Amino acid sequence: MATIPEFHRCAAEAFSVVVEDLPDDSWDAPTPCAKWDMRTLLHHNVSENLWVPPLMAGETIASVGDRFEGDILGDDPKAAWRASVGPACDVLDAPHAMTRTVHLSFGDVPGEEYGRQRLVDFVVHAWDLAQGGGVPYEIPEELAEPCYEWAKPLAPMLASMPDFFGKPLAYSPDDSMAVKLLRMLGRAA
């Protein structure tokens, strides 16, 4: 089985394909994230990428402060994505990254847990962007399974975060792992 950094890089690469395929006139389109249009959703993911290097270096939310506030996408959202994703993946690939303590807004977690959170964010939000932009994207089963297994015990807490996830929808045991993941996180897959 792959490691969290390997899964993360695979998910980042799949996300990158979706970003590159997005029509340039789709930034105002709605997404399955109720309060976010395409630009806001990509902004969220670019911002998250930018936070990875300082957080993995031991900085706190307070010490990073407002460094990544404002319009970080500029006139070329795709270029902003490209510039942010490589360094985020590289930091998570570094030796001992998975055992480092990462100071998040809700408490300290090991780097491995932070990597899992990012993995789910990439996988689900790539699907969201593809839906909003009308481009094809199927969650690879090798990514869906670890995301589903990590998120399943957290589903009630995740459902309480309406900006990111919806209330779980019913799914069948026979559904693919990708469909289970999406429906568990409130997406009508």
CORWOUR-V391808 format. One record per pair of residues at least 24 apart in sequence whose ideal C-beta (glycine too) atoms are under 10 Angstrom apart, sorted by the first residue. I is the first residue (numbers start at 1). J is the second residue. Records with the same first field share a line. If there is no record, write none. Layout:
BEGIN
I->J, J
END
This chain:
BEGIN
1->142, 145, 146
2->142, 143, 146
3->92, 93, 98, 112, 115
4->92, 93, 97, 98, 111, 112, 113, 114, 115, 116, 118, 119, 146, 150
5->89, 90, 91, 92, 93, 94, 97, 98, 111, 112, 115, 119
6->92, 93, 142
7->92, 115, 116, 118, 119, 122, 123, 140, 142, 143, 145, 146, 147
8->52, 88, 89, 92, 93, 114, 115, 116, 118, 119, 121, 122, 123, 143
9->85, 86, 88, 89, 90, 92, 93, 119, 122
10->89, 119, 122, 123, 140, 142, 143
11->89, 118, 119, 120, 121, 122, 123, 124, 125, 126, 139, 140, 142, 143, 146, 147
12->45, 49, 81, 84, 85, 86, 88, 89, 92, 118, 119, 122, 123, 126
13->85, 89, 122
14->122, 123, 126, 127, 130, 137, 138, 139, 140, 143
15->42, 45, 49, 81, 85, 121, 122, 123, 125, 126, 127, 129, 130, 137
16->78, 81, 82, 85, 86, 122, 126
17->126, 130, 135, 136, 137
18->42, 81, 122, 125, 126, 127, 128, 129, 130, 131, 133, 135, 136, 137
19->45, 46, 77, 78, 80, 81, 82, 85, 126, 129, 130, 133, 135
20->78, 81, 82, 135
21->78, 129, 130, 133, 134, 135, 136, 137
22->77, 78, 81, 129, 130, 132, 133, 134, 135
23->133, 134, 135
24->76, 77, 78, 133
25->133
26->129, 132, 133, 134, 135
27->73, 77, 132, 133
28->132
29->129, 131, 132, 133, 134
30->131, 132
31->125, 127, 128, 129, 130, 131, 132, 133
32->124, 125, 127, 128, 129, 130, 131, 132, 165, 166, 182, 185, 186, 187, 188, 189
33->124, 125, 128, 129, 131, 132, 162, 163, 164, 165, 166, 186, 187
34->162, 163, 164, 165, 166, 186
35->162, 163, 164
36->125, 128, 132, 163, 164
37->132
38->77, 128, 129, 131, 132, 133
39->71, 73, 77, 132
40->73, 163
41->125, 128, 129, 132, 133, 164
42->72, 73, 77, 78, 80, 81, 125, 128, 129, 132, 133
43->68, 70, 71, 72, 73, 77, 80, 81
44->121, 125, 128, 163, 164
45->80, 81, 84, 85, 88, 118, 121, 122, 125, 126, 128, 129
46->72, 73, 77, 80, 81, 82, 83, 84, 85, 88
47->72, 73, 80, 84
48->84, 88, 117, 118, 121, 122, 125
49->80, 81, 83, 84, 85, 86, 87, 88, 89, 91, 118, 121, 122
50->80, 83, 84, 87, 88
51->84, 88, 102, 104, 114, 118
52->84, 85, 87, 88, 89, 90, 91, 92, 97, 102, 114, 115, 118
53->84, 87, 88, 90, 91, 92, 94
54->91, 103
55->88, 91, 100, 101, 102, 103, 104, 111, 114
56->88, 90, 91, 92, 94, 97, 100, 101, 102, 111, 114, 115
57->91, 94, 100, 102
58->100, 101, 102, 103
59->102, 103
60->102, 103, 104, 105, 108
61->103, 104, 105, 106
62->103, 105
63->103
64->103
85->122
88->118, 122
89->118
92->118, 119
113->150
115->150
116->146, 147, 149, 150, 151, 154
117->150, 151, 154
119->143, 146, 147, 150, 151
120->146, 147, 148, 150, 151, 154, 158, 164, 165, 181, 185
121->147, 164
122->147
123->147, 148, 151, 178, 181, 182, 185
124->151, 158, 164, 165, 181, 182, 185, 186, 187
125->164
127->178, 181, 182, 185, 187, 189
128->164, 182, 185, 187
131->182, 187, 188, 189
138->176, 178
139->176, 177, 178, 179, 181, 182, 189
140->177, 178
141->176, 177, 178
142->177
143->177, 178, 181
144->176, 177, 178, 179, 180, 181, 182
145->176, 177, 178, 180, 181
146->177, 181
147->177, 178, 180, 181, 182, 184, 185
148->176, 177, 178, 179, 180, 181, 182, 184, 185
149->177, 181
150->181
151->180, 181, 184, 185
152->180, 181, 184
154->184, 185
155->184, 185, 186
158->184, 185, 186
159->184, 185, 186
161->185, 186
162->186
END
